[in-house]
Amino acid sequence: MSLLRSRYVLTLPSSNLFLVRFFSHNHNLVTVDDAVSSFNRMLKTNPTPPIFKFGKILGSLVKIKHYKTAISLFQQMELYRIPTDIVNLSILINCYCHLHQLNFAFSVFANILKLGYHPNTITINTLIRGLCNIGKIKEALHFHDDVRANGFQLDHFSYGTLIGGLCKIGETKVALQVLKKIEGSLVKPDVVMYNTIIDSFGKDKLVKDAFDLYSEMIVKGISPDIITYSTLVNSLCIVGQLKEAVALLNEMSLKNISPDVRTFNTLIDGFCKEGEVEKARSVLAVMIKQGVKPDVITYNSLMDGYFLVKEVNKAKHAFNSFVRRGVKPNIQSYNVMIDGLCKSRMVNEAVNLFKEMHLKNMAPNTITYNSLIDGLCKSGRISDVWDLIDEMHDRGQPANVITYNSLLDALCKNHKVEEAIALLKKIKDQGILPSMYTYTILVDGLCKNGRLKDAHKVFRNLLIKGYHLDTKMYTVMVNGLCKERLFDEAFSLMSLMEDNNCTPNFVTYEILVRALFENGKNDKAVKVLHEMIAKGLLQH
């Protein structure tokens, strides 16, 4: 059924009246109690004050985000049979939309139409935004089509919201279709709409589509801005086309568009992720030369890059230079350092940084805890890990499956398999869903601790329950069978693996070949090698 039952044409006077009445009253109430008291006094005043005075109070409550209170007061107006108007009804729609109660919002909208009021663009935009905010993008599109069919004209905000909502749920092609539709309306596509779709294409690694749209906007006389270029630079970095990203940066200079900190940071992060830290430093030098001040994101990327190429001292130097450069480290800065130090087997330094966070009243997040716990687990300091897990619980951010995977792995590697099994039960009892990696750790631990039968039992149960086992899980099981010289079973498992659309990789074959050679089964090993060559896993 149509959301609009009759045809109403949006006129500018009604829009202007709404704006004047809604925004001209700068009535700032001190507290919610003041608002409620004032409202109750007005209800009992005889004669009843003008309706706009009630609207002032409702509007003030909306400004301080007390939507439920505003709705409650509006309902009292109805009980007292105080006639309402388009302004108050629009405020009510806004409240319901913020509370994600769209059924009530559309019920009010239907009432607006029934009373013969002319809803304006602000009211319609509120409903479109409300639908998009709860992920009902298709419903928002239908509503858009409905209001257009009934003579309402939408504005840039309406289309910007729709396009943004579609891109957010990955419907970039549909967003592009909406952009094409706009061209036939009174609203002209703007740079913000193009930027949103270009950004979405880039995140989907559809760089060609992003640049095609960029070219289209230029042809149509829409000038790209700094956000357009930053988005395109980011798109190129995502797919590793760093030379092209640098070329685009140079193109910006030729067009007298100065890259901002976001543009430079994107390129620096791209080089760092590729391990090209020296090139990242060159970009940093250009950045500083052009008068753009590096921020915390800049240095976080550099530290991450240094850890990636095992230059720990340079990462530490970058971290220690924060204060000197007038940049304040954030949680992410500490997370990068703690994770990098733990991976570099420098757990004591990571622990010291963790303590430093507490001294600075910086609350560690789950990522911080998980990085440190993983480092402690790999160092065999399991008793310290239990203390941190308790601390996480006390701070209201309990351990998750990643936390427990690190602990499970440590227990298995320290031959505490029974404790690992008990831990898995505890995880399930806490309502935490074990990942495939969790089960892989346990199966591997059981195999390496001489409990192949138990490992096979876990493996078989997963198959029976319909889990999609990945290559790593099969490889761990193949390894366990090979260690027990159960080669026929290993070959059978490889066949089962392929039957279940899971492809053995180089590691799977290598384990099998190595075990066959070590046990004098050379003919079978050579046969497997030929199979690897045929599958392109090994050169002849």
Secondary structure by P-SEA (a helix, b strand, c coil): cccccbbbbbbaaaaaaaaaaacccccccccaaaaaaaaaaaaaccccccaaaaaaaaaaaaaacaaaaaaaaaaaaaaacccccaaaaaaaaaaaaaacaaaaaaaaaaaaaaacccccaaaaaaaaaaaaaacaaaaaaaaaaaaaaacccccaaaaaaaaaaaaaacaaaaaaaaaaaaccccccccaaaaaaaaaaaaaacaaaaaaaaaaaaaaacccccaaaaaaaaaaaaaacaaaaaaaaaaaaaaacccccaaaaaaaaaaaaaacaaaaaaaaaaaaaaacccccaaaaaaaaaaaaaacaaaaaaaaaaacccccccccaaaaaaaaaaaaaacaaaaaaaaaaaaaaacccccaaaaaaaaaaaaaacaaaaaaaaaaaaaaacccccaaaaaaaaaaaaaacaaaaaaaaaaaaaaacccccaaaaaaaaaaaaaacaaaaaaaaaaaaaaacccccaaaaaaaaaaaaaacaaaaaaaaaaaaaaacccccaaaaaaaaaaaaaacaaaaaaaaaaaaaaaccccc
